[in-house]
C-alpha cells in the first residue's frame, strides 16, 4: 500500500510518478522503492509503462484495483482515527487534522 499511496499522492500533486519519485516521496533508496513498486504491480495495484516522450523513463500509475484498495485503507484509517479520538469534540478532531495537514504541507515546502 505504501507505494500505491505514494504514486496516488504524486499524481494528485500533478508530479511525475517514477520509481525515483516514489523513493523520494517515501524517503527510501531507489532499490527499496523499486521492490515496493514491483510488489504493488504484482498485487495489481500499480502499472509501470514506458514514457512516450522518453523510452528510458518508466512511469507508474495506480490501477482501478489500487484505487479500491486505497479507498478501503483510507476508510480503515478513518475508523481507527475515530476510535483513537473517542471522547474528543468534533472541533478538536478537526483542529488536529488541520494541524497535521499543515505540518505535511510545510514539510513539502521546506523539502523535508
Gaussian input, Z-matrix of N, CA and C with variables (Angstrom, degrees):
# hf/3-21g

backbone

0 1
 N
 C     1     B1
 C     2     B2     1     A1
 N     3     B3     2     A2     1     D1
 C     4     B4     3     A3     2     D2
 C     5     B5     4     A4     3     D3
 N     6     B6     5     A5     4     D4
 C     7     B7     6     A6     5     D5
 C     8     B8     7     A7     6     D6
 N     9     B9     8     A8     7     D7
 C    10    B10     9     A9     8     D8
 C    11    B11    10    A10     9     D9
 N    12    B12    11    A11    10    D10
 C    13    B13    12    A12    11    D11
 C    14    B14    13    A13    12    D12
 N    15    B15    14    A14    13    D13
 C    16    B16    15    A15    14    D14
 C    17    B17    16    A16    15    D15
 N    18    B18    17    A17    16    D16
 C    19    B19    18    A18    17    D17
 C    20    B20    19    A19    18    D18
 N    21    B21    20    A20    19    D19
 C    22    B22    21    A21    20    D20
 C    23    B23    22    A22    21    D21
 N    24    B24    23    A23    22    D22
 C    25    B25    24    A24    23    D23
 C    26    B26    25    A25    24    D24
 N    27    B27    26    A26    25    D25
 C    28    B28    27    A27    26    D26
 C    29    B29    28    A28    27    D27
 N    30    B30    29    A29    28    D28
 C    31    B31    30    A30    29    D29
 C    32    B32    31    A31    30    D30
 N    33    B33    32    A32    31    D31
 C    34    B34    33    A33    32    D32
 C    35    B35    34    A34    33    D33
 N    36    B36    35    A35    34    D34
 C    37    B37    36    A36    35    D35
 C    38    B38    37    A37    36    D36
 N    39    B39    38    A38    37    D37
 C    40    B40    39    A39    38    D38
 C    41    B41    40    A40    39    D39
 N    42    B42    41    A41    40    D40
 C    43    B43    42    A42    41    D41
 C    44    B44    43    A43    42    D42
 N    45    B45    44    A44    43    D43
 C    46    B46    45    A45    44    D44
 C    47    B47    46    A46    45    D45
 N    48    B48    47    A47    46    D46
 C    49    B49    48    A48    47    D47
 C    50    B50    49    A49    48    D48
 N    51    B51    50    A50    49    D49
 C    52    B52    51    A51    50    D50
 C    53    B53    52    A52    51    D51
 N    54    B54    53    A53    52    D52
 C    55    B55    54    A54    53    D53
 C    56    B56    55    A55    54    D54
 N    57    B57    56    A56    55    D55
 C    58    B58    57    A57    56    D56
 C    59    B59    58    A58    57    D57
 N    60    B60    59    A59    58    D58
 C    61    B61    60    A60    59    D59
 C    62    B62    61    A61    60    D60
 N    63    B63    62    A62    61    D61
 C    64    B64    63    A63    62    D62
 C    65    B65    64    A64    63    D63
 N    66    B66    65    A65    64    D64
 C    67    B67    66    A66    65    D65
 C    68    B68    67    A67    66    D66
 N    69    B69    68    A68    67    D67
 C    70    B70    69    A69    68    D68
 C    71    B71    70    A70    69    D69
 N    72    B72    71    A71    70    D70
 C    73    B73    72    A72    71    D71
 C    74    B74    73    A73    72    D72
 N    75    B75    74    A74    73    D73
 C    76    B76    75    A75    74    D74
 C    77    B77    76    A76    75    D75
 N    78    B78    77    A77    76    D76
 C    79    B79    78    A78    77    D77
 C    80    B80    79    A79    78    D78
 N    81    B81    80    A80    79    D79
 C    82    B82    81    A81    80    D80
 C    83    B83    82    A82    81    D81
 N    84    B84    83    A83    82    D82
 C    85    B85    84    A84    83    D83
 C    86    B86    85    A85    84    D84
 N    87    B87    86    A86    85    D85
 C    88    B88    87    A87    86    D86
 C    89    B89    88    A88    87    D87
 N    90    B90    89    A89    88    D88
 C    91    B91    90    A90    89    D89
 C    92    B92    91    A91    90    D90
 N    93    B93    92    A92    91    D91
 C    94    B94    93    A93    92    D92
 C    95    B95    94    A94    93    D93
 N    96    B96    95    A95    94    D94
 C    97    B97    96    A96    95    D95
 C    98    B98    97    A97    96    D96
 N    99    B99    98    A98    97    D97
 C   100   B100    99    A99    98    D98
 C   101   B101   100   A100    99    D99
 N   102   B102   101   A101   100   D100
 C   103   B103   102   A102   101   D101
 C   104   B104   103   A103   102   D102
 N   105   B105   104   A104   103   D103
 C   106   B106   105   A105   104   D104
 C   107   B107   106   A106   105   D105
 N   108   B108   107   A107   106   D106
 C   109   B109   108   A108   107   D107
 C   110   B110   109   A109   108   D108
 N   111   B111   110   A110   109   D109
 C   112   B112   111   A111   110   D110
 C   113   B113   112   A112   111   D111
 N   114   B114   113   A113   112   D112
 C   115   B115   114   A114   113   D113
 C   116   B116   115   A115   114   D114
 N   117   B117   116   A116   115   D115
 C   118   B118   117   A117   116   D116
 C   119   B119   118   A118   117   D117
 N   120   B120   119   A119   118   D118
 C   121   B121   120   A120   119   D119
 C   122   B122   121   A121   120   D120
 N   123   B123   122   A122   121   D121
 C   124   B124   123   A123   122   D122
 C   125   B125   124   A124   123   D123
 N   126   B126   125   A125   124   D124
 C   127   B127   126   A126   125   D125
 C   128   B128   127   A127   126   D126
 N   129   B129   128   A128   127   D127
 C   130   B130   129   A129   128   D128
 C   131   B131   130   A130   129   D129
 N   132   B132   131   A131   130   D130
 C   133   B133   132   A132   131   D131
 C   134   B134   133   A133   132   D132
 N   135   B135   134   A134   133   D133
 C   136   B136   135   A135   134   D134
 C   137   B137   136   A136   135   D135
 N   138   B138   137   A137   136   D136
 C   139   B139   138   A138   137   D137
 C   140   B140   139   A139   138   D138
 N   141   B141   140   A140   139   D139
 C   142   B142   141   A141   140   D140
 C   143   B143   142   A142   141   D141
 N   144   B144   143   A143   142   D142
 C   145   B145   144   A144   143   D143
 C   146   B146   145   A145   144   D144
 N   147   B147   146   A146   145   D145
 C   148   B148   147   A147   146   D146
 C   149   B149   148   A148   147   D147
 N   150   B150   149   A149   148   D148
 C   151   B151   150   A150   149   D149
 C   152   B152   151   A151   150   D150
 N   153   B153   152   A152   151   D151
 C   154   B154   153   A153   152   D152
 C   155   B155   154   A154   153   D153
 N   156   B156   155   A155   154   D154
 C   157   B157   156   A156   155   D155
 C   158   B158   157   A157   156   D156
 N   159   B159   158   A158   157   D157
 C   160   B160   159   A159   158   D158
 C   161   B161   160   A160   159   D159
 N   162   B162   161   A161   160   D160
 C   163   B163   162   A162   161   D161
 C   164   B164   163   A163   162   D162
 N   165   B165   164   A164   163   D163
 C   166   B166   165   A165   164   D164
 C   167   B167   166   A166   165   D165
 N   168   B168   167   A167   166   D166
 C   169   B169   168   A168   167   D167
 C   170   B170   169   A169   168   D168
 N   171   B171   170   A170   169   D169
 C   172   B172   171   A171   170   D170
 C   173   B173   172   A172   171   D171
 N   174   B174   173   A173   172   D172
 C   175   B175   174   A174   173   D173
 C   176   B176   175   A175   174   D174
 N   177   B177   176   A176   175   D175
 C   178   B178   177   A177   176   D176
 C   179   B179   178   A178   177   D177
 N   180   B180   179   A179   178   D178
 C   181   B181   180   A180   179   D179
 C   182   B182   181   A181   180   D180
 N   183   B183   182   A182   181   D181
 C   184   B184   183   A183   182   D182
 C   185   B185   184   A184   183   D183
 N   186   B186   185   A185   184   D184
 C   187   B187   186   A186   185   D185
 C   188   B188   187   A187   186   D186
 N   189   B189   188   A188   187   D187
 C   190   B190   189   A189   188   D188
 C   191   B191   190   A190   189   D189
 N   192   B192   191   A191   190   D190
 C   193   B193   192   A192   191   D191
 C   194   B194   193   A193   192   D192
 N   195   B195   194   A194   193   D193
 C   196   B196   195   A195   194   D194
 C   197   B197   196   A196   195   D195
 N   198   B198   197   A197   196   D196
 C   199   B199   198   A198   197   D197
 C   200   B200   199   A199   198   D198
 N   201   B201   200   A200   199   D199
 C   202   B202   201   A201   200   D200
 C   203   B203   202   A202   201   D201
 N   204   B204   203   A203   202   D202
 C   205   B205   204   A204   203   D203
 C   206   B206   205   A205   204   D204
 N   207   B207   206   A206   205   D205
 C   208   B208   207   A207   206   D206
 C   209   B209   208   A208   207   D207
 N   210   B210   209   A209   208   D208
 C   211   B211   210   A210   209   D209
 C   212   B212   211   A211   210   D210
 N   213   B213   212   A212   211   D211
 C   214   B214   213   A213   212   D212
 C   215   B215   214   A214   213   D213
 N   216   B216   215   A215   214   D214
 C   217   B217   216   A216   215   D215
 C   218   B218   217   A217   216   D216
 N   219   B219   218   A218   217   D217
 C   220   B220   219   A219   218   D218
 C   221   B221   220   A220   219   D219
 N   222   B222   221   A221   220   D220
 C   223   B223   222   A222   221   D221
 C   224   B224   223   A223   222   D222
 N   225   B225   224   A224   223   D223
 C   226   B226   225   A225   224   D224
 C   227   B227   226   A226   225   D225
 N   228   B228   227   A227   226   D226
 C   229   B229   228   A228   227   D227
 C   230   B230   229   A229   228   D228
 N   231   B231   230   A230   229   D229
 C   232   B232   231   A231   230   D230
 C   233   B233   232   A232   231   D231
 N   234   B234   233   A233   232   D232
 C   235   B235   234   A234   233   D233
 C   236   B236   235   A235   234   D234
 N   237   B237   236   A236   235   D235
 C   238   B238   237   A237   236   D236
 C   239   B239   238   A238   237   D237
 N   240   B240   239   A239   238   D238
 C   241   B241   240   A240   239   D239
 C   242   B242   241   A241   240   D240
 N   243   B243   242   A242   241   D241
 C   244   B244   243   A243   242   D242
 C   245   B245   244   A244   243   D243
 N   246   B246   245   A245   244   D244
 C   247   B247   246   A246   245   D245
 C   248   B248   247   A247   246   D246
 N   249   B249   248   A248   247   D247
 C   250   B250   249   A249   248   D248
 C   251   B251   250   A250   249   D249
 N   252   B252   251   A251   250   D250
 C   253   B253   252   A252   251   D251
 C   254   B254   253   A253   252   D252
 N   255   B255   254   A254   253   D253
 C   256   B256   255   A255   254   D254
 C   257   B257   256   A256   255   D255
 N   258   B258   257   A257   256   D256
 C   259   B259   258   A258   257   D257
 C   260   B260   259   A259   258   D258
 N   261   B261   260   A260   259   D259
 C   262   B262   261   A261   260   D260
 C   263   B263   262   A262   261   D261
 N   264   B264   263   A263   262   D262
 C   265   B265   264   A264   263   D263
 C   266   B266   265   A265   264   D264
 N   267   B267   266   A266   265   D265
 C   268   B268   267   A267   266   D266
 C   269   B269   268   A268   267   D267
 N   270   B270   269   A269   268   D268
 C   271   B271   270   A270   269   D269
 C   272   B272   271   A271   270   D270
 N   273   B273   272   A272   271   D271
 C   274   B274   273   A273   272   D272
 C   275   B275   274   A274   273   D273
 N   276   B276   275   A275   274   D274
 C   277   B277   276   A276   275   D275
 C   278   B278   277   A277   276   D276
 N   279   B279   278   A278   277   D277
 C   280   B280   279   A279   278   D278
 C   281   B281   280   A280   279   D279
 N   282   B282   281   A281   280   D280
 C   283   B283   282   A282   281   D281
 C   284   B284   283   A283   282   D282
 N   285   B285   284   A284   283   D283
 C   286   B286   285   A285   284   D284
 C   287   B287   286   A286   285   D285
 N   288   B288   287   A287   286   D286
 C   289   B289   288   A288   287   D287
 C   290   B290   289   A289   288   D288
 N   291   B291   290   A290   289   D289
 C   292   B292   291   A291   290   D290
 C   293   B293   292   A292   291   D291
 N   294   B294   293   A293   292   D292
 C   295   B295   294   A294   293   D293
 C   296   B296   295   A295   294   D294
 N   297   B297   296   A296   295   D295
 C   298   B298   297   A297   296   D296
 C   299   B299   298   A298   297   D297
 N   300   B300   299   A299   298   D298
 C   301   B301   300   A300   299   D299
 C   302   B302   301   A301   300   D300
 N   303   B303   302   A302   301   D301
 C   304   B304   303   A303   302   D302
 C   305   B305   304   A304   303   D303
 N   306   B306   305   A305   304   D304
 C   307   B307   306   A306   305   D305
 C   308   B308   307   A307   306   D306
 N   309   B309   308   A308   307   D307
 C   310   B310   309   A309   308   D308
 C   311   B311   310   A310   309   D309
 N   312   B312   311   A311   310   D310
 C   313   B313   312   A312   311   D311
 C   314   B314   313   A313   312   D312
 N   315   B315   314   A314   313   D313
 C   316   B316   315   A315   314   D314
 C   317   B317   316   A316   315   D315
 N   318   B318   317   A317   316   D316
 C   319   B319   318   A318   317   D317
 C   320   B320   319   A319   318   D318
 N   321   B321   320   A320   319   D319
 C   322   B322   321   A321   320   D320
 C   323   B323   322   A322   321   D321
 N   324   B324   323   A323   322   D322
 C   325   B325   324   A324   323   D323
 C   326   B326   325   A325   324   D324
 N   327   B327   326   A326   325   D325
 C   328   B328   327   A327   326   D326
 C   329   B329   328   A328   327   D327
 N   330   B330   329   A329   328   D328
 C   331   B331   330   A330   329   D329
 C   332   B332   331   A331   330   D330
 N   333   B333   332   A332   331   D331
 C   334   B334   333   A333   332   D332
 C   335   B335   334   A334   333   D333

   B1=1.4492
   B2=1.5255
   B3=1.3231
   B4=1.4630
   B5=1.5280
   B6=1.3174
   B7=1.4668
   B8=1.5205
   B9=1.3209
   B10=1.4640
   B11=1.5194
   B12=1.3168
   B13=1.4687
   B14=1.5247
   B15=1.3192
   B16=1.4682
   B17=1.5216
   B18=1.3233
   B19=1.4650
   B20=1.5259
   B21=1.3173
   B22=1.4669
   B23=1.5301
   B24=1.3131
   B25=1.4631
   B26=1.5259
   B27=1.3239
   B28=1.4686
   B29=1.5211
   B30=1.3246
   B31=1.4617
   B32=1.5310
   B33=1.3290
   B34=1.4650
   B35=1.5205
   B36=1.3217
   B37=1.4677
   B38=1.5225
   B39=1.3382
   B40=1.4671
   B41=1.5252
   B42=1.3452
   B43=1.4540
   B44=1.5176
   B45=1.3035
   B46=1.4529
   B47=1.5235
   B48=1.3170
   B49=1.4640
   B50=1.5267
   B51=1.3146
   B52=1.4557
   B53=1.5253
   B54=1.3194
   B55=1.4633
   B56=1.5275
   B57=1.3249
   B58=1.4682
   B59=1.5292
   B60=1.3250
   B61=1.4696
   B62=1.5277
   B63=1.3365
   B64=1.4650
   B65=1.5258
   B66=1.3295
   B67=1.4704
   B68=1.5230
   B69=1.3277
   B70=1.4661
   B71=1.5305
   B72=1.3218
   B73=1.4684
   B74=1.5290
   B75=1.3316
   B76=1.4598
   B77=1.5290
   B78=1.3295
   B79=1.4545
   B80=1.5176
   B81=1.3371
   B82=1.4630
   B83=1.5201
   B84=1.3390
   B85=1.4639
   B86=1.5312
   B87=1.3286
   B88=1.4604
   B89=1.5180
   B90=1.3235
   B91=1.4697
   B92=1.5255
   B93=1.3120
   B94=1.4604
   B95=1.5199
   B96=1.3216
   B97=1.4638
   B98=1.5197
   B99=1.3150
   B100=1.4598
   B101=1.5272
   B102=1.3220
   B103=1.4713
   B104=1.5295
   B105=1.3346
   B106=1.4651
   B107=1.5313
   B108=1.3210
   B109=1.4640
   B110=1.5238
   B111=1.3319
   B112=1.4620
   B113=1.5243
   B114=1.3209
   B115=1.4683
   B116=1.5272
   B117=1.3275
   B118=1.4630
   B119=1.5299
   B120=1.3349
   B121=1.4646
   B122=1.5210
   B123=1.3377
   B124=1.4697
   B125=1.5291
   B126=1.3373
   B127=1.4620
   B128=1.5249
   B129=1.3283
   B130=1.4573
   B131=1.5108
   B132=1.3394
   B133=1.4633
   B134=1.5258
   B135=1.3220
   B136=1.4569
   B137=1.5193
   B138=1.3356
   B139=1.4583
   B140=1.5254
   B141=1.3144
   B142=1.4539
   B143=1.5220
   B144=1.3340
   B145=1.4575
   B146=1.5212
   B147=1.3107
   B148=1.4589
   B149=1.5186
   B150=1.3216
   B151=1.4604
   B152=1.5298
   B153=1.3157
   B154=1.4674
   B155=1.5288
   B156=1.3235
   B157=1.4616
   B158=1.5237
   B159=1.3499
   B160=1.4651
   B161=1.5224
   B162=1.3182
   B163=1.4522
   B164=1.5155
   B165=1.3292
   B166=1.4655
   B167=1.5241
   B168=1.3059
   B169=1.4703
   B170=1.5209
   B171=1.3249
   B172=1.4680
   B173=1.5196
   B174=1.3270
   B175=1.4578
   B176=1.5258
   B177=1.3141
   B178=1.4605
   B179=1.5235
   B180=1.3318
   B181=1.4642
   B182=1.5247
   B183=1.3218
   B184=1.4635
   B185=1.5248
   B186=1.3150
   B187=1.4654
   B188=1.5222
   B189=1.3239
   B190=1.4649
   B191=1.5302
   B192=1.3306
   B193=1.4705
   B194=1.5270
   B195=1.3153
   B196=1.4608
   B197=1.5126
   B198=1.3274
   B199=1.4677
   B200=1.5245
   B201=1.3241
   B202=1.4630
   B203=1.5240
   B204=1.3255
   B205=1.4659
   B206=1.5299
   B207=1.3304
   B208=1.4682
   B209=1.5225
   B210=1.3304
   B211=1.4728
   B212=1.5229
   B213=1.3338
   B214=1.4624
   B215=1.5305
   B216=1.3204
   B217=1.4664
   B218=1.5245
   B219=1.3251
   B220=1.4613
   B221=1.5244
   B222=1.3336
   B223=1.4672
   B224=1.5253
   B225=1.3310
   B226=1.4705
   B227=1.5256
   B228=1.3472
   B229=1.4598
   B230=1.5289
   B231=1.3228
   B232=1.4671
   B233=1.5284
   B234=1.3378
   B235=1.4659
   B236=1.5301
   B237=1.3156
   B238=1.4667
   B239=1.5238
   B240=1.3332
   B241=1.4665
   B242=1.5307
   B243=1.3298
   B244=1.4667
   B245=1.5274
   B246=1.3331
   B247=1.4703
   B248=1.5337
   B249=1.3193
   B250=1.4665
   B251=1.5246
   B252=1.3169
   B253=1.4636
   B254=1.5203
   B255=1.3229
   B256=1.4748
   B257=1.5284
   B258=1.2916
   B259=1.4599
   B260=1.5195
   B261=1.3192
   B262=1.4630
   B263=1.5251
   B264=1.3013
   B265=1.4624
   B266=1.5341
   B267=1.3224
   B268=1.4748
   B269=1.5270
   B270=1.3224
   B271=1.4656
   B272=1.5333
   B273=1.3370
   B274=1.4644
   B275=1.5278
   B276=1.3375
   B277=1.4733
   B278=1.5243
   B279=1.3341
   B280=1.4694
   B281=1.5217
   B282=1.3297
   B283=1.4698
   B284=1.5251
   B285=1.3238
   B286=1.4608
   B287=1.5318
   B288=1.3210
   B289=1.4618
   B290=1.5197
   B291=1.3285
   B292=1.4642
   B293=1.5239
   B294=1.3278
   B295=1.4687
   B296=1.5250
   B297=1.3243
   B298=1.4634
   B299=1.5293
   B300=1.3288
   B301=1.4678
   B302=1.5246
   B303=1.3257
   B304=1.4682
   B305=1.5279
   B306=1.3430
   B307=1.4662
   B308=1.5253
   B309=1.3136
   B310=1.4550
   B311=1.5198
   B312=1.3203
   B313=1.4690
   B314=1.5170
   B315=1.3228
   B316=1.4683
   B317=1.5245
   B318=1.3281
   B319=1.4648
   B320=1.5211
   B321=1.3431
   B322=1.4657
   B323=1.5220
   B324=1.3290
   B325=1.4562
   B326=1.5288
   B327=1.3406
   B328=1.4651
   B329=1.5250
   B330=1.3320
   B331=1.4644
   B332=1.5154
   B333=1.3218
   B334=1.4695
   B335=1.5077
   A1=111.75
   A2=116.23
   A3=119.52
   A4=111.56
   A5=117.10
   A6=120.42
   A7=110.66
   A8=116.84
   A9=121.00
   A10=110.39
   A11=116.54
   A12=121.11
   A13=110.76
   A14=116.62
   A15=120.64
   A16=111.06
   A17=117.39
   A18=120.70
   A19=110.01
   A20=117.58
   A21=121.00
   A22=110.75
   A23=117.06
   A24=121.34
   A25=110.74
   A26=116.85
   A27=120.66
   A28=110.97
   A29=116.14
   A30=120.63
   A31=110.19
   A32=116.35
   A33=120.61
   A34=112.92
   A35=116.44
   A36=121.43
   A37=111.33
   A38=115.67
   A39=122.50
   A40=111.85
   A41=115.29
   A42=121.65
   A43=108.55
   A44=116.26
   A45=121.27
   A46=109.59
   A47=116.33
   A48=121.34
   A49=108.69
   A50=115.78
   A51=122.47
   A52=107.75
   A53=116.28
   A54=118.88
   A55=109.94
   A56=117.57
   A57=119.92
   A58=111.86
   A59=116.64
   A60=120.06
   A61=110.54
   A62=116.91
   A63=120.91
   A64=109.34
   A65=116.83
   A66=120.98
   A67=110.48
   A68=116.80
   A69=120.60
   A70=111.31
   A71=116.12
   A72=120.84
   A73=111.26
   A74=115.43
   A75=120.22
   A76=111.70
   A77=116.10
   A78=120.18
   A79=112.72
   A80=116.04
   A81=120.84
   A82=109.05
   A83=116.33
   A84=118.90
   A85=110.87
   A86=114.87
   A87=121.37
   A88=112.24
   A89=117.19
   A90=118.82
   A91=111.17
   A92=117.37
   A93=120.72
   A94=111.35
   A95=116.42
   A96=120.34
   A97=110.49
   A98=116.71
   A99=120.76
   A100=110.81
   A101=116.57
   A102=120.30
   A103=111.00
   A104=116.90
   A105=120.06
   A106=111.12
   A107=116.27
   A108=120.33
   A109=109.87
   A110=117.20
   A111=120.17
   A112=111.00
   A113=117.71
   A114=121.17
   A115=111.09
   A116=116.82
   A117=120.74
   A118=111.13
   A119=116.93
   A120=120.50
   A121=109.36
   A122=115.99
   A123=120.51
   A124=111.85
   A125=117.09
   A126=121.84
   A127=112.00
   A128=116.94
   A129=121.35
   A130=114.78
   A131=117.14
   A132=121.03
   A133=113.81
   A134=116.88
   A135=121.94
   A136=110.34
   A137=115.69
   A138=121.87
   A139=107.57
   A140=115.66
   A141=121.47
   A142=107.14
   A143=115.55
   A144=120.81
   A145=109.39
   A146=115.30
   A147=121.18
   A148=108.31
   A149=115.92
   A150=120.58
   A151=109.46
   A152=117.16
   A153=119.49
   A154=113.39
   A155=116.60
   A156=120.41
   A157=113.46
   A158=117.38
   A159=121.05
   A160=108.47
   A161=116.35
   A162=122.06
   A163=114.54
   A164=117.70
   A165=121.17
   A166=112.12
   A167=115.73
   A168=121.20
   A169=109.96
   A170=116.06
   A171=121.17
   A172=108.77
   A173=114.62
   A174=120.57
   A175=109.81
   A176=115.23
   A177=122.33
   A178=108.24
   A179=116.01
   A180=120.01
   A181=109.68
   A182=114.75
   A183=121.84
   A184=108.84
   A185=116.59
   A186=122.14
   A187=110.14
   A188=116.70
   A189=119.58
   A190=110.32
   A191=117.39
   A192=120.15
   A193=110.14
   A194=117.19
   A195=121.36
   A196=111.68
   A197=116.86
   A198=120.42
   A199=110.93
   A200=116.46
   A201=120.30
   A202=110.40
   A203=116.12
   A204=120.12
   A205=110.80
   A206=117.50
   A207=120.56
   A208=111.27
   A209=116.92
   A210=119.52
   A211=110.45
   A212=116.50
   A213=120.29
   A214=111.03
   A215=116.97
   A216=120.70
   A217=110.57
   A218=116.64
   A219=120.14
   A220=111.05
   A221=117.03
   A222=120.45
   A223=110.22
   A224=116.63
   A225=120.65
   A226=110.11
   A227=116.96
   A228=120.26
   A229=111.04
   A230=116.76
   A231=120.41
   A232=110.99
   A233=116.31
   A234=119.78
   A235=110.94
   A236=116.48
   A237=120.81
   A238=110.18
   A239=116.55
   A240=120.10
   A241=109.85
   A242=117.10
   A243=120.71
   A244=110.75
   A245=116.82
   A246=119.88
   A247=111.12
   A248=116.08
   A249=120.48
   A250=112.28
   A251=115.91
   A252=119.93
   A253=112.04
   A254=116.19
   A255=119.92
   A256=108.11
   A257=115.87
   A258=120.17
   A259=113.17
   A260=117.34
   A261=119.90
   A262=108.60
   A263=115.90
   A264=119.66
   A265=108.52
   A266=115.14
   A267=118.85
   A268=110.11
   A269=116.56
   A270=119.74
   A271=110.40
   A272=117.07
   A273=119.82
   A274=110.66
   A275=116.82
   A276=120.47
   A277=110.47
   A278=115.96
   A279=120.49
   A280=111.35
   A281=117.06
   A282=121.01
   A283=111.08
   A284=116.17
   A285=120.80
   A286=110.65
   A287=117.27
   A288=120.02
   A289=111.58
   A290=117.69
   A291=120.95
   A292=111.09
   A293=116.30
   A294=120.16
   A295=110.51
   A296=117.51
   A297=120.45
   A298=111.05
   A299=116.89
   A300=120.41
   A301=110.52
   A302=116.82
   A303=120.50
   A304=111.35
   A305=116.54
   A306=120.05
   A307=111.03
   A308=116.85
   A309=120.23
   A310=110.74
   A311=116.84
   A312=120.38
   A313=111.16
   A314=116.15
   A315=120.45
   A316=111.32
   A317=116.50
   A318=119.14
   A319=110.86
   A320=117.61
   A321=120.34
   A322=110.24
   A323=116.52
   A324=120.69
   A325=112.19
   A326=116.66
   A327=118.69
   A328=112.46
   A329=115.43
   A330=119.32
   A331=113.94
   A332=117.86
   A333=120.88
   A334=111.35
   D1=-30.83
   D2=-176.44
   D3=-59.30
   D4=-46.54
   D5=179.75
   D6=-66.80
   D7=-39.27
   D8=179.62
   D9=-63.62
   D10=-43.68
   D11=177.02
   D12=-62.15
   D13=-42.39
   D14=179.75
   D15=-62.08
   D16=-44.96
   D17=179.70
   D18=-63.63
   D19=-45.34
   D20=179.16
   D21=-60.29
   D22=-39.70
   D23=179.37
   D24=-66.21
   D25=-45.80
   D26=178.51
   D27=-59.45
   D28=-48.24
   D29=-179.99
   D30=-62.74
   D31=-39.12
   D32=177.89
   D33=-62.03
   D34=-28.84
   D35=176.67
   D36=-91.46
   D37=6.94
   D38=-179.72
   D39=59.86
   D40=38.18
   D41=175.15
   D42=-106.22
   D43=156.04
   D44=178.23
   D45=-70.18
   D46=130.20
   D47=-178.79
   D48=-98.56
   D49=90.89
   D50=175.00
   D51=-109.77
   D52=169.49
   D53=177.88
   D54=-60.33
   D55=-40.63
   D56=178.40
   D57=-63.62
   D58=-39.07
   D59=177.78
   D60=-66.23
   D61=-38.74
   D62=176.54
   D63=-62.29
   D64=-43.40
   D65=178.47
   D66=-58.61
   D67=-46.19
   D68=179.06
   D69=-63.74
   D70=-41.11
   D71=-178.46
   D72=-62.61
   D73=-41.20
   D74=-177.36
   D75=-84.28
   D76=-26.87
   D77=-178.76
   D78=88.06
   D79=35.15
   D80=178.14
   D81=-128.07
   D82=173.96
   D83=179.34
   D84=-76.84
   D85=166.43
   D86=-175.44
   D87=-61.91
   D88=-38.83
   D89=-178.14
   D90=-67.28
   D91=-37.77
   D92=176.21
   D93=-65.10
   D94=-42.67
   D95=177.99
   D96=-64.51
   D97=-38.47
   D98=178.63
   D99=-60.61
   D100=-42.28
   D101=178.19
   D102=-65.51
   D103=-41.89
   D104=178.57
   D105=-63.71
   D106=-43.42
   D107=178.52
   D108=-62.38
   D109=-44.35
   D110=179.35
   D111=-60.08
   D112=-42.90
   D113=177.87
   D114=-61.60
   D115=-41.41
   D116=179.51
   D117=-69.07
   D118=-34.72
   D119=174.69
   D120=-64.78
   D121=-46.64
   D122=179.30
   D123=-60.08
   D124=-33.02
   D125=179.05
   D126=-79.51
   D127=-10.54
   D128=-179.96
   D129=89.14
   D130=11.17
   D131=-177.57
   D132=-88.88
   D133=-26.38
   D134=-178.92
   D135=-130.36
   D136=158.33
   D137=169.37
   D138=-127.18
   D139=151.43
   D140=176.66
   D141=-122.21
   D142=127.53
   D143=179.82
   D144=-129.81
   D145=161.32
   D146=175.69
   D147=-82.14
   D148=134.00
   D149=-179.60
   D150=-66.24
   D151=134.72
   D152=-179.66
   D153=-63.03
   D154=-29.68
   D155=-177.23
   D156=-84.39
   D157=-18.48
   D158=-177.07
   D159=-151.90
   D160=107.29
   D161=-176.83
   D162=-61.83
   D163=-15.76
   D164=178.76
   D165=-86.48
   D166=-16.22
   D167=-174.58
   D168=-93.96
   D169=132.76
   D170=178.79
   D171=-112.47
   D172=128.29
   D173=-179.29
   D174=-108.69
   D175=143.47
   D176=-176.84
   D177=-110.39
   D178=139.42
   D179=176.28
   D180=-138.50
   D181=159.50
   D182=-178.99
   D183=-89.41
   D184=133.85
   D185=176.78
   D186=-83.31
   D187=172.10
   D188=176.29
   D189=-63.55
   D190=-36.53
   D191=176.04
   D192=-64.34
   D193=-36.98
   D194=177.24
   D195=-65.55
   D196=-41.08
   D197=177.65
   D198=-64.11
   D199=-39.86
   D200=177.28
   D201=-63.42
   D202=-45.15
   D203=179.35
   D204=-62.35
   D205=-39.63
   D206=177.43
   D207=-63.83
   D208=-42.97
   D209=177.99
   D210=-59.90
   D211=-43.14
   D212=179.13
   D213=-65.18
   D214=-41.64
   D215=179.16
   D216=-64.11
   D217=-41.64
   D218=179.64
   D219=-66.21
   D220=-38.84
   D221=177.05
   D222=-62.40
   D223=-42.46
   D224=177.67
   D225=-62.26
   D226=-43.24
   D227=179.04
   D228=-61.25
   D229=-39.46
   D230=177.98
   D231=-64.28
   D232=-39.53
   D233=177.41
   D234=-62.25
   D235=-44.43
   D236=179.96
   D237=-65.48
   D238=-41.70
   D239=177.84
   D240=-59.47
   D241=-43.08
   D242=179.00
   D243=-62.13
   D244=-39.98
   D245=178.40
   D246=-66.87
   D247=-43.47
   D248=-178.06
   D249=-66.55
   D250=-29.05
   D251=-176.46
   D252=-106.85
   D253=18.45
   D254=177.04
   D255=-56.38
   D256=132.95
   D257=-178.39
   D258=94.23
   D259=-12.44
   D260=176.24
   D261=-80.90
   D262=151.21
   D263=172.82
   D264=-73.63
   D265=160.21
   D266=177.10
   D267=-61.89
   D268=-36.22
   D269=179.34
   D270=-62.97
   D271=-42.52
   D272=179.63
   D273=-63.86
   D274=-42.06
   D275=176.80
   D276=-60.11
   D277=-48.47
   D278=-179.28
   D279=-61.20
   D280=-42.69
   D281=178.68
   D282=-61.70
   D283=-43.10
   D284=179.37
   D285=-63.44
   D286=-46.26
   D287=179.58
   D288=-63.08
   D289=-40.95
   D290=177.35
   D291=-62.84
   D292=-42.73
   D293=-179.88
   D294=-63.19
   D295=-42.90
   D296=178.38
   D297=-64.29
   D298=-42.60
   D299=178.13
   D300=-62.53
   D301=-39.75
   D302=177.40
   D303=-62.91
   D304=-42.29
   D305=178.62
   D306=-62.57
   D307=-42.88
   D308=179.63
   D309=-64.09
   D310=-46.45
   D311=178.73
   D312=-60.79
   D313=-39.61
   D314=179.06
   D315=-66.26
   D316=-36.82
   D317=179.31
   D318=-63.05
   D319=-35.13
   D320=176.18
   D321=-69.74
   D322=-38.53
   D323=-177.89
   D324=-64.75
   D325=-34.69
   D326=-179.10
   D327=-97.15
   D328=-0.76
   D329=175.87
   D330=77.36
   D331=24.05
   D332=-179.42
   D333=-76.16

